[in-house]
Amino acid sequence: MVGAAQRSNSAVTASAVRLFSATSTASQATPSSSTASPSTSSSDDSQISLLRNQLKYYAVAEIKNRPYLITKNDIIVLDRLKDVQLGDVIELNQIKELGSKDYAIQGAPYVSSEYYSIKATVIEQPKGKIVETFKKKRRKHFQRRYHIKPLHTLLRVSELEVKA
């Protein structure tokens, strides 16, 4: 997760797509020399094909203004989404980074949706554990305890594909 956060702070090219190659000794990604100049559509296709040849993919998706690192078949626990029902399929379209072990594509601020297809299914909407909040004012004889059960939505990532 630290590597993904460091990659998201690096500079992004004008075409909103950038390719990284990982060094063999470190898990952090470094920019490759082939992406120093702004990319064209033909180089974008070659970058996508390099990523497409990898076995497993990950994505950094932004859901309700919070980033989530996801892979295929992951379960995402997030705050309640009010406008969904059980079994609904949601298409995630705010992707900040899309990558694999060796390569990553970053967006400015988001990766174009023509490069990927990510879908998630609502599997449950449970209540969380009881959270206690205690409020007190000194020397005023005021004390209150509040108990709440926060509401969650569970999503299963059913599809994470890089388009050719």
C-alpha positions as CSV (number, residue, x, y, z in Angstrom):
1,M,0.0,0.0,0.0
2,V,2.9,2.3,0.7
3,G,4.2,1.8,-2.8
4,A,0.9,2.7,-4.3
5,A,0.7,5.9,-2.3
6,Q,4.2,6.9,-3.4
7,R,3.4,6.2,-7.0
8,S,0.2,8.3,-6.8
9,N,2.3,11.4,-5.7
10,S,4.6,11.3,-8.7
11,A,4.2,13.5,-11.7
12,V,1.7,12.4,-14.4
13,T,2.0,13.0,-18.2
14,A,-0.3,15.2,-20.2
15,S,-2.2,12.2,-21.7
16,A,-3.3,11.0,-18.2
17,V,-1.5,7.7,-18.6
18,R,1.9,6.7,-17.4
19,L,3.7,3.4,-17.4
20,F,6.1,2.2,-14.6
21,S,8.4,-0.8,-14.4
22,A,9.4,-2.2,-11.1
23,T,13.1,-2.8,-10.2
24,S,14.0,-6.4,-9.3
25,T,15.5,-5.5,-5.9
26,A,12.9,-3.2,-4.6
27,S,9.1,-3.4,-4.5
28,Q,8.7,0.3,-5.3
29,A,8.1,1.3,-8.9
30,T,10.3,3.7,-10.8
31,P,9.5,5.5,-14.1
32,S,10.9,3.8,-17.2
33,S,12.9,5.8,-19.7
34,S,10.4,5.1,-22.5
35,T,7.7,7.3,-20.7
36,A,9.8,10.4,-20.2
37,S,8.2,12.1,-23.2
38,P,4.4,12.6,-23.5
39,S,2.7,9.5,-24.9
40,T,0.9,9.1,-28.1
41,S,-2.0,6.9,-28.9
42,S,0.2,4.2,-30.4
43,S,2.5,4.1,-27.3
44,D,-0.6,4.0,-25.1
45,D,-1.7,0.9,-26.9
46,S,1.7,-0.7,-26.4
47,Q,1.6,0.3,-22.7
48,I,-1.8,-1.3,-22.3
49,S,-0.7,-4.5,-24.1
50,L,2.3,-4.7,-21.7
51,L,-0.1,-4.5,-18.7
52,R,-2.6,-6.9,-20.4
53,N,0.1,-9.6,-20.7
54,Q,0.4,-9.8,-16.9
55,L,-1.4,-12.5,-14.9
56,K,-3.0,-10.5,-12.0
57,Y,-4.2,-6.9,-11.8
58,Y,-4.9,-4.5,-9.0
59,A,-6.7,-1.1,-9.0
60,V,-6.9,1.8,-6.7
61,A,-10.6,2.8,-6.8
62,E,-12.1,5.8,-5.2
63,I,-15.5,5.1,-3.7
64,K,-17.3,7.8,-1.7
65,N,-14.0,9.9,-1.8
66,R,-11.9,7.2,-0.2
67,P,-9.3,5.1,-2.0
68,Y,-9.5,1.3,-1.9
69,L,-6.9,-1.1,-3.2
70,I,-8.8,-3.9,-4.9
71,T,-8.1,-7.1,-6.9
72,K,-10.5,-9.6,-8.4
73,N,-12.8,-11.4,-5.9
74,D,-12.0,-9.0,-3.1
75,I,-14.7,-8.0,-0.6
76,I,-14.8,-4.2,0.1
77,V,-16.4,-3.0,3.3
78,L,-17.5,0.6,3.1
79,D,-20.0,3.0,4.6
80,R,-23.6,2.4,3.6
81,L,-24.5,3.1,0.0
82,K,-28.2,4.2,0.2
83,D,-29.2,3.9,-3.4
84,V,-28.3,0.2,-4.0
85,Q,-30.0,-3.1,-3.2
86,L,-28.7,-6.6,-2.6
87,G,-27.5,-8.2,-5.9
88,D,-27.0,-4.9,-7.7
89,V,-24.0,-4.8,-10.0
90,I,-22.0,-1.5,-9.7
91,E,-19.5,-0.4,-12.3
92,L,-16.5,1.3,-10.7
93,N,-15.4,4.2,-12.9
94,Q,-13.2,6.4,-10.6
95,I,-9.9,4.5,-10.8
96,K,-6.8,6.3,-9.8
97,E,-4.3,3.6,-10.7
98,L,-4.4,0.3,-12.6
99,G,-1.5,-2.1,-12.5
100,S,0.1,-5.4,-11.9
101,K,3.3,-6.6,-10.3
102,D,5.6,-5.1,-13.0
103,Y,3.6,-2.2,-14.6
104,A,1.1,0.4,-13.5
105,I,-1.0,3.1,-15.3
106,Q,-1.8,6.3,-13.3
107,G,-4.5,8.8,-14.0
108,A,-4.6,12.5,-13.7
109,P,-6.8,12.3,-11.6
110,Y,-8.5,9.2,-13.0
111,V,-7.5,6.6,-15.6
112,S,-9.7,6.7,-18.7
113,S,-12.5,4.1,-18.6
114,E,-11.6,2.8,-22.1
115,Y,-8.7,0.9,-20.6
116,Y,-10.5,-1.2,-18.0
117,S,-13.7,-2.8,-16.9
118,I,-14.3,-3.2,-13.2
119,K,-17.6,-4.4,-11.8
120,A,-18.7,-5.1,-8.2
121,T,-21.8,-6.8,-6.8
122,V,-23.5,-5.8,-3.5
123,I,-23.5,-8.9,-1.4
124,E,-24.6,-7.6,2.0
125,Q,-25.6,-4.5,4.0
126,P,-25.0,-5.3,7.6
127,K,-24.8,-3.3,10.8
128,G,-21.3,-3.0,12.4
129,K,-20.3,-3.5,16.0
130,I,-21.4,-1.1,18.7
131,V,-19.3,2.0,18.9
132,E,-19.5,4.0,22.2
133,T,-19.0,7.7,22.3
134,F,-18.5,9.4,25.7
135,K,-18.9,13.1,26.2
136,K,-18.1,15.0,29.3
137,K,-17.8,18.7,30.4
138,R,-15.6,19.4,33.3
139,R,-17.1,20.9,36.4
140,K,-20.6,21.1,34.8
141,H,-22.0,17.7,35.9
142,F,-22.6,16.7,32.3
143,Q,-21.9,13.2,31.0
144,R,-23.4,11.3,28.1
145,R,-22.8,7.9,26.6
146,Y,-23.9,7.4,23.0
147,H,-24.1,3.9,21.5
148,I,-24.4,3.5,17.7
149,K,-24.1,0.6,15.2
150,P,-22.7,2.0,12.0
151,L,-24.2,0.7,8.7
152,H,-22.0,-0.9,6.1
153,T,-22.2,-2.1,2.5
154,L,-20.1,-5.1,1.3
155,L,-19.1,-5.3,-2.3
156,R,-17.5,-8.2,-4.1
157,V,-15.3,-7.3,-7.1
158,S,-16.6,-9.7,-9.7
159,E,-14.7,-8.4,-12.8
160,L,-11.4,-6.6,-13.1
161,E,-10.1,-6.6,-16.7
162,V,-7.7,-4.6,-18.7
163,K,-9.1,-3.9,-22.2
164,A,-6.8,-4.4,-25.2
